[in-house]
Amino acid sequence: MSTLSAEQLSAAQMEKPKAGIGAFIALFLAICFFSGVFYKSEYAWLGAFDYSTLAGKFGSIDGTTFVGKGGIGARQGFMFGFGLVPGVMLALGLIQVLEHYGAMRAAQRLMTPLLKPILGVPGTTGLALITDLQSTDAGAALTKNLYDNGGVTKKQLIVMSAWQYAGAGLIANYFSTVVSALAVHFLVPVWQPIVVMLVLKFVGGAFIRLVLSTVYKKDFENE
């Protein structure tokens, strides 16, 4: 009988991570928190379980935020970047807490059957993709963290980026701009356009994966 090497055992464990009921509860809370299901809920108290609501916004000084108006160059860029820090730090901190309770293991086990065939990425990327539905900055930070820790390859990183870039911040932008301005003119239920856009994100991600696997196949032969 042949024995498995340490690397093969490690790979097998990664493919079928152990995830108890607590891990799936943590994953459920993560999805609720980052997906925007409680965003602008009719029950105001549910906002305490929504990422965008907790991230909040800066107050104004004479009608504008601390970033000000009319700035240019590196100084304005720094102020804009500095304004992204609270939301990104909040997302990274919460992911660390949820990961401690097994949310990433549950995500890998539950989401790999969906994400692997379509996008070719592991289920552990699910929380980064879900987070992008509310915050492009937090989603990008989680994606970078995955790549830096070896959770995804360069090819998978590009596919994830394509998925995130198309319709970035989908839920937050849709409800805060489109619905608030055009809801009275909708000829279909409000949820239908967002479902179509979500499906097209997967179509775009799958297309990029196909292009990378055919036209640019040689660029990823060493991965």
N, CA and C of each residue as an Amber inpcrd file, in Angstrom:
protein
   669
   0.8380000  -1.2010000   0.0000000   0.0000000   0.0000000   0.0000000
   0.8690000   1.2460000   0.0000000   0.5100000   2.2090000  -0.7840000
   1.2770000   3.4410000  -0.8340000   0.8110000   4.3640000   0.2770000
   1.7480000   5.0820000   0.8240000   1.4310000   6.0260000   1.8950000
   1.4420000   7.4370000   1.3490000   0.6090000   8.2890000   1.9390000
   0.5370000   9.6800000   1.5120000   1.6640000  10.4620000   2.1520000
   2.2480000  11.3760000   1.3710000   3.2820000  12.2490000   1.9140000
   2.6380000  13.3190000   2.7720000   3.4820000  14.0380000   3.5190000
   2.9670000  15.1030000   4.3750000   2.2550000  16.1720000   3.5580000
   2.8020000  16.4700000   2.3620000   2.1840000  17.4860000   1.5060000
   0.8270000  17.0190000   0.9900000   0.7280000  15.7170000   0.6450000
  -0.5300000  15.1830000   0.1460000  -1.6000000  15.1630000   1.2430000
  -1.1660000  14.8070000   2.4730000  -2.0960000  14.8280000   3.5910000
  -2.6010000  16.2240000   3.8650000  -1.6790000  17.1980000   3.7770000
  -2.0560000  18.5850000   4.0060000  -3.0470000  19.0530000   2.9520000
  -2.7920000  18.6650000   1.7000000  -3.6900000  19.0550000   0.6080000
  -5.0640000  18.4270000   0.7960000  -5.0850000  17.1550000   1.2430000
  -6.3600000  16.4750000   1.4550000  -7.1520000  17.1390000   2.5720000
  -6.4460000  17.5660000   3.6140000  -7.1110000  18.2390000   4.7190000
  -7.6700000  19.5870000   4.2880000  -6.9510000  20.2630000   3.3820000
  -7.4210000  21.5550000   2.8940000  -8.6720000  21.3890000   2.0430000
  -8.7520000  20.2610000   1.2840000  -9.8970000  20.0410000   0.4150000
 -11.1590000  19.7470000   1.2330000 -11.0070000  19.0430000   2.3720000
 -12.1440000  18.7000000   3.2070000 -11.9120000  19.1730000   4.6370000
 -11.9450000  20.4730000   4.8400000 -11.6980000  20.9970000   6.1760000
 -12.7970000  20.6050000   7.1510000 -12.4140000  20.4080000   8.3900000
 -13.3990000  20.0770000   9.4100000 -14.1010000  21.3450000   9.8530000
 -15.4040000  21.3100000   9.8460000 -16.1780000  22.4890000  10.2390000
 -17.3990000  22.0310000  11.0120000 -17.4430000  22.3820000  12.2930000
 -18.5710000  22.0190000  13.1230000 -19.7060000  23.0120000  12.9920000
 -20.7240000  22.8130000  13.8100000 -21.9000000  23.6830000  13.7490000
 -21.5360000  25.1260000  14.0740000 -20.5820000  25.3120000  14.9890000
 -20.1560000  26.6690000  15.3400000 -19.5380000  27.3980000  14.1650000
 -18.7900000  26.6610000  13.3230000 -18.1610000  27.2730000  12.1520000
 -19.2120000  27.7400000  11.1520000 -20.2600000  26.9450000  10.9750000
 -21.3080000  27.3260000  10.0360000 -22.1440000  28.4960000  10.5720000
 -22.2970000  28.5600000  11.8860000 -22.9820000  29.7170000  12.4740000
 -22.1600000  30.9750000  12.2400000 -20.8290000  30.8660000  12.4270000
 -19.9420000  32.0050000  12.1890000 -19.9990000  32.4360000  10.7310000
 -20.0430000  31.4630000   9.8110000 -20.1340000  31.7800000   8.3830000
 -21.4610000  32.4690000   8.0750000 -22.5410000  31.9830000   8.6570000
 -23.8540000  32.5890000   8.4440000 -23.8600000  34.0400000   8.9090000
 -23.2710000  34.2970000  10.0760000 -23.1940000  35.6620000  10.5900000
 -22.3380000  36.5330000   9.6750000 -21.2450000  35.9570000   9.1610000
 -20.3710000  36.7080000   8.2560000 -21.1040000  37.0930000   6.9780000
 -21.8620000  36.1590000   6.4270000 -22.6100000  36.4270000   5.1950000
 -23.6560000  37.5090000   5.4360000 -24.3740000  37.3980000   6.5600000
 -25.3760000  38.4150000   6.8910000 -24.7310000  39.7800000   7.0580000
 -23.5790000  39.8060000   7.7010000 -22.9040000  41.0640000   8.0130000
 -22.3560000  41.7470000   6.7720000 -21.7330000  40.9560000   5.8900000
 -21.0590000  41.5480000   4.7350000 -21.9050000  41.5980000   3.4660000
 -22.9720000  40.8220000   3.4070000 -23.7490000  40.7570000   2.1600000
 -24.7000000  41.9270000   1.9790000 -25.0390000  42.6120000   3.0690000
 -25.9470000  43.7390000   2.9620000 -27.4040000  43.3970000   3.1210000
 -27.7100000  42.1900000   3.6320000 -29.1150000  41.8100000   3.7880000
 -29.8270000  42.6990000   4.8140000 -29.0520000  43.2940000   5.7150000
 -29.6510000  44.1860000   6.7080000 -29.4060000  45.6640000   6.3790000
 -28.8910000  45.9170000   5.1580000 -28.5860000  47.2990000   4.7700000
 -29.8870000  48.0660000   4.5520000 -30.0580000  49.1730000   5.2820000
 -31.2630000  49.9990000   5.2030000 -32.5270000  49.1760000   5.4360000
 -32.4490000  48.2760000   6.4240000 -33.6120000  47.4580000   6.7780000
 -34.6900000  48.3390000   7.3940000 -35.9390000  47.9110000   7.2410000
 -37.0320000  48.6740000   7.8370000 -36.9680000  48.6360000   9.3590000
 -36.2490000  47.6620000   9.8920000 -36.0140000  47.5950000  11.3350000
 -34.6310000  48.1800000  11.6150000 -34.5990000  49.3770000  12.1480000
 -33.3440000  50.1060000  12.3060000 -32.3180000  49.3490000  13.1380000
 -32.7660000  48.5810000  14.1350000 -31.8290000  47.8930000  15.0150000
 -31.0100000  46.8330000  14.2970000 -31.5040000  46.3390000  13.1560000
 -30.7440000  45.3460000  12.3950000 -29.4880000  45.9520000  11.7700000
 -29.4350000  47.2860000  11.7220000 -28.2410000  47.9460000  11.2090000
 -27.0080000  47.6350000  12.0310000 -27.1920000  47.2000000  13.2720000
 -26.0690000  46.8280000  14.1290000 -25.3700000  45.5750000  13.6190000
 -25.9990000  44.8590000  12.6860000 -25.4230000  43.6480000  12.1170000
 -25.0550000  43.8460000  10.6440000 -24.8830000  45.0870000  10.2310000
 -24.5510000  45.3890000   8.8340000 -23.2220000  46.1290000   8.7650000
 -22.3660000  45.6850000   7.8350000 -21.0260000  46.2700000   7.7160000
 -21.0720000  47.7510000   7.3730000 -21.8130000  48.1260000   6.3490000
 -21.8440000  49.5220000   5.9140000 -22.3720000  50.4410000   7.0040000
 -23.3670000  49.9510000   7.7460000 -23.9340000  50.7610000   8.8160000
 -22.9270000  50.9800000   9.9310000 -22.2180000  49.9090000  10.3180000
 -21.2250000  50.0320000  11.3800000 -20.0180000  50.8420000  10.9300000
 -19.6530000  50.7280000   9.6450000 -18.5280000  51.5270000   9.1430000
 -18.8540000  53.0110000   9.2290000 -20.1290000  53.3390000   9.0670000
 -20.5800000  54.7170000   9.2450000 -20.0280000  55.6820000   8.2110000
 -19.9880000  56.9580000   8.5810000 -19.4620000  57.9850000   7.6910000
 -18.9080000  59.1340000   8.5360000 -18.0660000  59.9250000   7.9170000
 -17.4890000  61.0670000   8.6070000 -18.5100000  62.1990000   8.6920000
 -18.4050000  62.9640000   9.7520000 -19.2490000  64.1460000   9.8670000
 -18.7680000  65.2330000   8.9200000 -19.4890000  66.3270000   8.8590000
 -19.1310000  67.4160000   7.9420000 -18.6840000  68.6570000   8.7070000
 -17.8100000  69.3970000   8.0640000 -17.3310000  70.6700000   8.5890000
 -17.6180000  71.7310000   7.5310000 -18.5380000  72.6130000   7.8330000
 -18.9410000  73.6180000   6.8530000 -19.3830000  72.9760000   5.5430000
 -20.1470000  71.8940000   5.6490000 -20.7230000  71.2820000   4.4580000
 -19.8560000  70.2550000   3.7760000 -18.6750000  69.9650000   4.2690000
 -17.8250000  68.9610000   3.6430000 -17.1440000  68.1310000   4.7150000
 -16.5550000  67.0060000   4.3340000 -15.8620000  66.1470000   5.2920000
 -14.4580000  66.6840000   5.5420000 -13.7100000  65.9910000   6.3950000
 -12.3580000  66.4450000   6.7080000 -11.4420000  66.4010000   5.4840000
 -11.8380000  65.6270000   4.4520000 -11.0370000  65.5660000   3.2260000
 -11.0540000  66.9090000   2.5090000 -12.1600000  67.6350000   2.6380000
 -12.2660000  68.9490000   2.0200000 -12.6250000  68.8840000   0.5530000
 -12.6470000  70.0340000  -0.0790000 -12.9630000  70.1270000  -1.5090000
 -11.8390000  70.8400000  -2.2450000 -11.6600000  70.4590000  -3.5020000
 -10.7040000  71.1490000  -4.3490000  -9.2600000  70.7150000  -4.1950000
  -9.0050000  69.6960000  -3.3830000  -7.6370000  69.2300000  -3.2160000
  -7.1250000  68.5180000  -4.4590000  -5.8010000  68.5090000  -4.6460000
  -5.1980000  67.8350000  -5.7900000  -3.9090000  67.1480000  -5.3550000
  -3.3970000  66.2970000  -6.2170000  -2.0810000  65.7090000  -6.0070000
  -2.0000000  64.7130000  -4.8690000  -0.7700000  64.4850000  -4.4110000
  -0.4920000  63.4840000  -3.3840000  -1.2030000  63.7960000  -2.0740000
  -1.3210000  65.0830000  -1.7440000  -1.9740000  65.4480000  -0.4830000
  -3.4480000  65.0200000  -0.4750000  -4.1400000  65.2880000  -1.5690000
  -5.5530000  64.8970000  -1.6500000  -5.6730000  63.3790000  -1.6820000
  -4.7390000  62.7240000  -2.4020000  -4.7540000  61.2700000  -2.4560000
  -4.5550000  60.6480000  -1.0880000  -3.6710000  61.2520000  -0.2900000
  -3.4210000  60.7490000   1.0620000  -4.6730000  60.8800000   1.9210000
  -5.3390000  62.0090000   1.8280000  -6.5380000  62.2250000   2.6370000
  -7.6490000  61.2490000   2.2360000  -7.7560000  60.9980000   0.9340000
  -8.7570000  60.0400000   0.4720000  -8.4330000  58.6360000   0.9830000
  -7.1590000  58.2370000   0.8490000  -6.7410000  56.9230000   1.3230000
  -6.9200000  56.7800000   2.8260000  -6.6130000  57.8570000   3.5430000
  -6.7580000  57.8350000   4.9930000  -8.2140000  57.6140000   5.3910000
  -9.1170000  58.1240000   4.5760000 -10.5320000  57.9630000   4.8600000
 -11.0170000  56.5270000   4.6810000 -10.2400000  55.7080000   3.9620000
 -10.6220000  54.3150000   3.7490000 -10.2170000  53.4130000   4.9050000
  -9.2960000  53.8990000   5.7300000  -8.7170000  53.0640000   6.7900000
  -9.7570000  52.4900000   7.7490000 -10.6930000  53.2790000   8.2990000
 -11.6330000  52.7210000   9.2870000 -12.4290000  51.5290000   8.7600000
 -12.9690000  51.6570000   7.5480000 -13.7770000  50.5680000   6.9890000
 -12.9600000  49.3130000   6.7380000 -11.7490000  49.4830000   6.1960000
 -10.8860000  48.3370000   5.9240000 -10.4590000  47.6600000   7.2210000
 -10.0840000  48.4540000   8.2150000  -9.6670000  47.8970000   9.5010000
 -10.8260000  47.1500000  10.1650000 -12.0260000  47.6890000  10.0520000
 -13.1970000  47.0260000  10.6150000 -13.4070000  45.6690000   9.9600000
 -13.3210000  45.6220000   8.6310000 -13.5330000  44.3670000   7.9050000
 -12.4660000  43.3360000   8.2600000 -11.2040000  43.7460000   8.2670000
 -10.1180000  42.8140000   8.5710000 -10.2190000  42.2900000   9.9990000
 -10.5720000  43.1650000  10.9300000 -10.7080000  42.7480000  12.3130000
 -11.8260000  41.7360000  12.4920000 -12.9630000  42.0030000  11.8570000
 -14.0990000  41.0930000  11.9730000 -13.8160000  39.7510000  11.3190000
 -13.1000000  39.7760000  10.1940000 -12.7500000  38.5220000   9.5290000
 -11.8590000  37.6780000  10.4270000 -10.9170000  38.3210000  11.1350000
 -10.0470000  37.5820000  12.0450000 -10.8520000  36.9150000  13.1560000
 -11.8270000  37.6370000  13.6900000 -12.6820000  37.0680000  14.7410000
 -13.4950000  35.8960000  14.1920000 -14.1130000  36.1030000  13.0280000
 -14.9340000  35.0470000  12.4320000 -14.0900000  33.8470000  12.0160000
 -12.8670000  34.0990000  11.5600000 -11.9740000  33.0100000  11.1900000
 -11.6200000  32.1670000  12.4120000 -11.4530000  32.8370000  13.5540000
 -11.1440000  32.1310000  14.7950000 -12.2460000  31.1250000  15.1440000
 -13.4830000  31.4590000  14.8160000 -14.6030000  30.5810000  15.1170000
 -14.9370000  29.6280000  13.9660000 -14.0700000  29.5950000  12.9520000
 -14.2020000  28.5940000  11.8940000 -14.9550000  29.0080000  10.6610000
 -15.2460000  30.2970000  10.5030000 -16.0220000  30.7320000   9.3420000
 -15.3250000  30.4120000   8.0260000 -13.9920000  30.5200000   7.9980000
 -13.2650000  30.2550000   6.7530000 -13.3170000  28.7670000   6.4080000
 -13.2390000  27.9050000   7.4220000 -13.3290000  26.4640000   7.1650000
 -14.7080000  26.1030000   6.6210000 -15.7280000  26.7150000   7.2280000
 -17.0860000  26.4680000   6.7510000 -17.2730000  27.0090000   5.3370000
 -16.6880000  28.1770000   5.0540000 -16.7960000  28.7670000   3.7140000
 -16.1460000  27.8780000   2.6760000 -14.9870000  27.3120000   3.0210000
 -14.3040000  26.4430000   2.0670000 -15.1380000  25.2000000   1.7720000
 -15.7060000  24.6430000   2.8000000 -16.4930000  23.4160000   2.6190000
 -17.8010000  23.6910000   1.8970000 -18.4410000  24.8210000   2.2120000
 -19.7670000  25.1040000   1.6660000 -19.7150000  25.7720000   0.2990000
 -18.7340000  26.6610000   0.0890000 -18.7220000  27.4670000  -1.1270000
 -17.8430000  26.9140000  -2.2410000 -16.9100000  26.0040000  -1.9060000
 -16.0500000  25.4490000  -2.9550000 -16.8430000  24.7720000  -4.0680000
 -17.8890000  23.9790000  -3.7600000 -18.6700000  23.3550000  -4.8380000
 -19.3170000  24.3600000  -5.7850000 -19.5400000  25.5930000  -5.3250000
 -20.1290000  26.6280000  -6.1810000 -19.0550000  27.4160000  -6.9170000
 -18.0460000  27.8660000  -6.1800000 -17.0530000  28.7690000  -6.7520000
 -16.0110000  28.0480000  -7.6080000 -15.6480000  26.8380000  -7.2320000
 -14.5990000  26.1310000  -7.9670000 -14.9820000  25.8360000  -9.4090000
 -16.1770000  25.2860000  -9.6770000 -16.5300000  24.9990000 -11.0740000
 -16.7080000  26.2530000 -11.9320000 -17.2190000  27.3240000 -11.3460000
 -17.5180000  28.5230000 -12.1300000 -16.3000000  29.4390000 -12.2700000
 -15.6790000  29.7700000 -11.1410000 -14.5750000  30.7310000 -11.1540000
 -13.2030000  30.0810000 -10.9780000 -13.1910000  28.8310000 -10.5450000
 -11.9130000  28.1640000 -10.3350000 -11.1820000  28.6360000  -9.0930000
 -11.9200000  29.1580000  -8.1140000 -11.3100000  29.6530000  -6.8790000
 -11.8520000  28.8400000  -5.7000000 -11.0800000  28.7030000  -4.6110000
 -11.5520000  27.9410000  -3.4520000 -12.6430000  28.6700000  -2.6940000
 -13.3590000  27.9290000  -1.8680000 -14.4560000  28.5090000  -1.1040000
 -14.0190000  29.5550000  -0.1010000 -12.7330000  29.5190000   0.2940000
 -12.2370000  30.5060000   1.2560000 -12.2850000  31.9220000   0.7010000
 -12.4050000  32.0580000  -0.6040000 -12.4960000  33.3900000  -1.2100000
 -13.9140000  33.9530000  -1.1050000 -14.8580000  33.1190000  -0.6630000
 -16.2570000  33.5250000  -0.6460000 -16.5130000  34.7770000   0.1740000
 -15.8850000  34.8910000   1.3400000 -16.1240000  36.0490000   2.1930000
 -15.5710000  37.3250000   1.5550000 -14.4440000  37.2130000   0.8530000
 -13.8980000  38.3860000   0.1690000 -14.8340000  38.8480000  -0.9360000
 -15.4110000  37.8940000  -1.6670000 -16.3400000  38.2380000  -2.7410000
 -17.6340000  38.8220000  -2.1730000 -18.1160000  38.2360000  -1.0950000
 -19.3310000  38.7450000  -0.4660000 -19.1090000  40.1510000   0.0730000
 -17.9490000  40.3770000   0.6880000 -17.6350000  41.6940000   1.2370000
 -17.6150000  42.7560000   0.1460000 -17.1570000  42.3760000  -1.0500000
 -17.1070000  43.3190000  -2.1710000 -18.4940000  43.8230000  -2.5550000
 -19.5290000  43.0810000  -2.2170000 -20.8820000  43.5160000  -2.5510000
 -21.2630000  44.7900000  -1.8070000 -20.6050000  45.0460000  -0.6790000
 -20.8750000  46.2580000   0.0850000 -19.7330000  47.2560000   0.0140000
 -18.5010000  46.7650000   0.0680000 -17.3560000  47.6720000   0.1130000
 -16.2440000  47.1640000  -0.7860000 -15.9340000  47.9340000  -1.8210000
 -14.8480000  47.5430000  -2.7170000 -13.5080000  47.5620000  -1.9840000
 -13.3390000  48.5040000  -1.0720000 -12.0640000  48.6370000  -0.3660000
 -11.8250000  47.4650000   0.5730000 -12.8420000  47.1090000   1.3560000
 -12.7090000  45.9820000   2.2780000 -12.5520000  44.6730000   1.5070000
 -13.3030000  44.5270000   0.4080000 -13.1750000  43.3240000  -0.4160000
 -11.7850000  43.1900000  -0.9970000 -11.2120000  44.3090000  -1.4550000
  -9.8590000  44.2890000  -2.0100000  -8.8330000  43.9550000  -0.9310000
  -9.0320000  44.4770000   0.2710000  -8.1030000  44.2050000   1.3750000
  -8.1120000  42.7230000   1.7440000  -9.3020000  42.1250000   1.7970000
  -9.4020000  40.7030000   2.1130000  -8.7900000  39.8540000   1.0050000
  -8.9670000  40.2740000  -0.2390000  -8.3940000  39.5470000  -1.3730000
  -6.8690000  39.5980000  -1.3210000  -6.3240000  40.7670000  -1.0390000
  -4.8670000  40.9060000  -0.9150000  -4.3330000  40.0430000   0.2200000
  -5.0700000  39.9990000   1.3100000  -4.6560000  39.1940000   2.4580000
  -4.6140000  37.7110000   2.0880000  -5.6000000  37.2660000   1.3120000
  -5.6220000  35.8790000   0.8550000  -4.4070000  35.5750000  -0.0220000
  -4.1060000  36.4820000  -0.9370000  -2.9880000  36.2700000  -1.8570000
  -1.6500000  36.2840000  -1.1150000  -1.5000000  37.2280000  -0.1980000
  -0.2480000  37.3270000   0.5640000   0.0000000  36.0870000   1.4180000
  -1.0790000  35.4580000   1.8790000  -0.9510000  34.2650000   2.7210000
  -0.9640000  32.9630000   1.9240000  -0.9390000  33.0860000   0.6000000
  -0.8980000  31.8920000  -0.2380000  -2.2330000  31.1960000  -0.3970000
  -3.3080000  31.8830000  -0.0770000  -4.6270000  31.2760000  -0.1830000
  -5.1280000  31.1560000  -1.6070000  -4.6060000  32.0000000  -2.5010000
  -4.9900000  31.9460000  -3.9160000  -3.7460000  32.1460000  -4.7760000
  -3.7820000  31.6230000  -5.9900000  -2.6980000  31.8230000  -6.9450000
  -2.8980000  33.1440000  -7.6870000  -1.9160000  33.4970000  -8.4950000
  -2.0310000  34.7430000  -9.2600000  -3.1910000  34.6690000 -10.2480000
  -3.3910000  33.5200000 -10.8510000  -4.4970000  33.3480000 -11.7960000
  -5.8270000  33.5160000 -11.0810000  -5.9690000  32.9060000  -9.9210000
  -7.1980000  33.0370000  -9.1470000  -7.3950000  34.4690000  -8.6810000
  -6.3070000  35.1460000  -8.3560000  -6.3850000  36.5510000  -7.9560000
  -6.9740000  37.4000000  -9.0720000  -6.5420000  37.1640000 -10.3000000
  -7.0380000  37.9360000 -11.4460000  -8.5280000  37.6700000 -11.6680000
  -8.9360000  36.4130000 -11.5470000 -10.3530000  36.0630000 -11.7140000
 -11.1940000  36.7390000 -10.6360000 -10.7130000  36.6960000  -9.3830000
 -11.4210000  37.3550000  -8.2920000 -11.5380000  38.8520000  -8.5270000
 -10.4490000  39.4480000  -8.9950000 -10.4410000  40.8890000  -9.2510000
 -11.4340000  41.2550000 -10.3400000 -11.5220000  40.4060000 -11.3700000
 -12.4820000  40.6520000 -12.4490000 -13.9120000  40.5850000 -11.9160000
 -14.1780000  39.6030000 -11.0730000 -15.5140000  39.4540000 -10.4650000
 -15.8400000  40.6700000  -9.6180000 -14.8760000  41.1440000  -8.8500000
 -15.1130000  42.2640000  -7.9520000 -15.2400000  43.5860000  -8.7050000
 -14.4410000  43.7570000  -9.7480000 -14.4150000  45.0390000 -10.4660000
 -15.7320000  45.3100000 -11.1780000 -16.3450000  44.2500000 -11.7120000
 -17.6240000  44.4190000 -12.4170000 -18.7430000  44.6020000 -11.3910000
 -19.3500000  45.7650000 -11.3850000 -20.4150000  46.0220000 -10.4300000
 -19.9100000  46.0490000  -9.0100000 -18.7650000  46.6720000  -8.7820000
 -18.1760000  46.7250000  -7.4480000 -19.1000000  47.4480000  -6.4690000
 -19.1190000  46.9600000  -5.2300000 -20.0070000  47.5550000  -4.2340000
 -21.4530000  47.4670000  -4.6640000 -21.8250000  46.3510000  -5.2610000
 -23.1210000  46.2110000  -5.9330000 -24.3090000  46.5730000  -5.0440000
 -24.3940000  45.9630000  -3.8890000 -25.5730000  46.1770000  -3.0410000
 -25.6290000  47.5990000  -2.5020000 -24.4990000  48.0690000  -1.9720000
 -24.4690000  49.4160000  -1.3970000 -24.7920000  50.4760000  -2.4490000
 -24.1670000  50.3660000  -3.6230000 -24.3920000  51.3580000  -4.6720000
 -25.7990000  51.2560000  -5.2630000 -26.2850000  50.0320000  -5.3950000
 -27.6070000  49.8340000  -5.9990000 -28.7030000  50.4670000  -5.1470000
 -28.6620000  50.1930000  -3.8480000 -29.7280000  50.6890000  -2.9850000
 -29.5610000  52.1650000  -2.6170000 -28.3040000  52.6340000  -2.5610000
 -28.0970000  54.0190000  -2.1490000 -28.2410000  55.0090000  -3.3010000
 -28.0880000  54.5510000  -4.5380000 -28.1630000  55.4670000  -5.6830000
 -29.3220000  55.1070000  -6.6210000 -29.2780000  53.8910000  -7.1720000
 -30.2730000  53.5080000  -8.1780000 -31.6740000  53.4480000  -7.5870000
 -31.8360000  52.6800000  -6.5260000 -33.1710000  52.4940000  -5.9500000
 -33.7160000  53.8010000  -5.3820000 -32.8630000  54.5310000  -4.6740000
 -33.3330000  55.7680000  -4.0520000 -33.7680000  56.8020000  -5.0860000
 -33.1590000  56.7720000  -6.2830000 -33.4840000  57.7690000  -7.2990000
 -34.5240000  57.2970000  -8.3170000 -34.5530000  55.9810000  -8.5810000
 -35.3840000  55.5030000  -9.6830000 -36.4400000  54.4840000  -9.2840000
 -36.5860000  54.2130000  -7.9970000 -37.5060000  53.1600000  -7.5560000
 -38.9230000  53.3640000  -8.0860000 -39.3880000  54.5900000  -8.1500000
 -40.7690000  54.8510000  -8.5950000 -40.9470000  54.5650000 -10.0800000
 -39.8450000  54.4640000 -10.8210000 -39.9410000  54.2330000 -12.2650000
 -39.7020000  52.7750000 -12.6380000 -39.4430000  51.9120000 -11.6610000
 -39.1650000  50.5090000 -11.9470000 -40.4010000  49.8270000 -12.5340000
 -40.1760000  49.0340000 -13.5910000 -41.2480000  48.2610000 -14.2050000
 -41.2110000  46.8050000 -13.7540000 -40.1890000  46.4580000 -12.9800000
 -40.0350000  45.1020000 -12.4500000 -39.7570000  45.2120000 -10.9580000
 -39.8900000  44.1130000 -10.2120000 -39.5640000  44.1540000  -8.7930000
 -38.1260000  44.6000000  -8.5780000 -37.8820000  45.2870000  -7.4740000
 -36.5640000  45.8680000  -7.2030000 -35.4650000  44.8170000  -7.1670000
 -35.7880000  43.5930000  -6.7450000 -34.7620000  42.5780000  -6.5800000
 -34.2940000  41.9800000  -7.8990000 -35.0880000  42.0850000  -8.9650000
 -34.7220000  41.4330000 -10.2230000 -33.4650000  42.0110000 -10.8740000
 -33.3310000  43.3380000 -10.9870000 -32.1010000  43.8660000 -11.5940000
 -30.8360000  43.4620000 -10.8440000 -30.9020000  43.4300000  -9.5090000
 -29.7020000  43.1010000  -8.7450000 -29.3340000  41.6280000  -8.9170000
 -30.3340000  40.7650000  -9.1010000 -30.0500000  39.3580000  -9.3670000
 -29.3750000  39.2040000 -10.7230000 -29.8700000  39.9440000 -11.7250000
 -29.2640000  39.9000000 -13.0600000 -27.8100000  40.3700000 -13.0090000
 -27.5660000  41.4650000 -12.2930000 -26.1970000  41.9810000 -12.1850000
 -25.2870000  40.9990000 -11.4640000 -25.8090000  40.3280000 -10.4480000
 -25.0100000  39.3490000  -9.7090000 -24.6530000  38.1610000 -10.5910000
 -25.6180000  37.7090000 -11.3770000 -25.3630000  36.5970000 -12.3000000
 -24.3120000  36.9930000 -13.3300000 -24.4020000  38.2300000 -13.8340000
 -23.4390000  38.6960000 -14.8360000 -22.0340000  38.8330000 -14.2640000
 -21.9200000  39.0780000 -12.9670000 -20.5980000  39.0930000 -12.3330000
 -19.9410000  37.7190000 -12.4640000 -20.7450000  36.6740000 -12.2630000
 -20.2100000  35.3200000 -12.4000000 -19.9020000  34.9970000 -13.8590000
 -20.7390000  35.4860000 -14.7600000 -20.4800000  35.2750000 -16.1880000
 -19.1570000  35.9360000 -16.5820000 -18.9550000  37.1700000 -16.1150000
 -17.7090000  37.8720000 -16.4200000 -16.5020000  37.1810000 -15.8190000
 -16.6250000  36.7290000 -14.5640000 -15.5160000  36.0280000 -13.9240000
 -15.1740000  34.7340000 -14.6390000 -16.2050000  33.9890000 -15.0690000
 -15.9810000  32.7400000 -15.7940000 -15.3300000  33.0110000 -17.1480000
 -15.7130000  34.1050000 -17.7990000 -15.1160000  34.4660000 -19.0820000
 -13.6300000  34.7920000 -18.9270000 -13.2900000  35.5560000 -17.8950000
 -11.8890000  35.8800000 -17.6490000 -11.0880000  34.6140000 -17.3530000
 -11.6890000  33.7220000 -16.5960000 -11.0130000  32.4450000 -16.3080000
 -10.7410000  31.6840000 -17.5950000 -11.7150000  31.6760000 -18.5190000
 -11.5530000  30.9910000 -19.8010000 -10.4290000  31.6170000 -20.6160000
 -10.3910000  32.9430000 -20.6360000  -9.3370000  33.6410000 -21.3810000
  -7.9570000  33.3190000 -20.7980000  -7.8450000  33.3240000 -19.4900000
  -6.5600000  33.0360000 -18.8490000  -6.1270000  31.5940000 -19.0820000
  -7.1060000  30.6970000 -19.2170000  -6.7950000  29.2810000 -19.4000000
  -6.5240000  28.9240000 -20.8490000  -6.7840000  29.8530000 -21.7690000
  -6.5720000  29.5800000 -23.1940000  -5.5570000  30.5530000 -23.8010000
  -5.9530000  31.7880000 -23.9550000  -5.0890000  32.7840000 -24.6000000
  -3.8100000  33.0220000 -23.8080000  -3.9340000  33.1080000 -22.4750000
  -2.7750000  33.4220000 -21.6360000  -2.3260000  32.2070000 -20.8110000
  -2.5750000  31.0120000 -21.3250000  -2.2720000  29.7940000 -20.5930000
  -0.7970000  29.6830000 -20.2180000   0.0820000  30.0740000 -21.1040000
   1.5240000  29.9560000 -20.8500000   2.0010000  30.8350000 -19.7040000
   1.2850000  31.9080000 -19.4410000   1.7090000  32.8200000 -18.3780000
   1.5390000  32.2140000 -16.9810000   0.7750000  31.1280000 -16.9020000
   0.5110000  30.5300000 -15.5880000   0.9530000  29.0680000 -15.5090000
   1.8580000  28.6740000 -16.4020000   2.3020000  27.2740000 -16.4230000
   3.0830000  26.8930000 -15.1810000   3.7320000  27.8610000 -14.5470000
   4.5790000  27.5480000 -13.3790000   3.8270000  27.5840000 -12.0520000
   2.5400000  27.8420000 -12.0980000   1.7740000  27.8970000 -10.8520000
   1.3660000  26.4990000 -10.3990000
